[in-house]
């Protein structure tokens, strides 16, 4: 994984752990659900990232498992280590959230920033959305120019593929226009928390919550 992808993965891990502590298996599932660019994420990628964040003091580990003498009798299964953010990790995540420069407009980083927009200041959200739109508008112009240059020199299938790519980017620009308009309307009306309601808490153990609910009702 390249250096930029590693930084993006660290940002995503910090953001997900900021919502709630998780064990490695659940964290891997959440990364794959939230971040399309990491659908090929493997334990060989995630655990070096977790180890680095742990060494840097940004996350802590809890529940390392039974003593060594009892491990032979332990049934195989998922890791019981739960990762949580430290105070330094929370501070680092907040620093990453306010980064609205050109890197946040690119394909890899934009998706991660957008996933955590519910925790991002309104002015930062708007700046990132406008920057992303600018990037994609430039891409649209480039694709249109390429399509015009090659229209007479490629077969119909290649031409259709180029058109498909152009239409996909144009759809993204329209989507960004809608998001920016909603952000500005929300800003004008003074709505707290932005134009969209925050997502519910991510629960890493629904069965445990069911048991807790039963205790409360008994």
Buried (B, 14 or more C-beta within 10 A) or exposed (E): BEEEBBBBBBBBBBBBBBBBBBBBBBBBEBBEEBBEBBEEBEEEBBEEBBEBBBEEEBBBBEEEEEEEEEEEEEEEEEBBBBBBBBEBBBEBBEEBBEEBEEBBBBEBBBBBBBBBBBBBEBEBBBBBBBBBBBBBBEBBEEBBEEBEEEEEEBEEEEBEEBEEBBEEBBEBBEEBEEBBEBBBEBBEEEBEEBBEEEEEEEEBEEEEEEEEEEEEEE
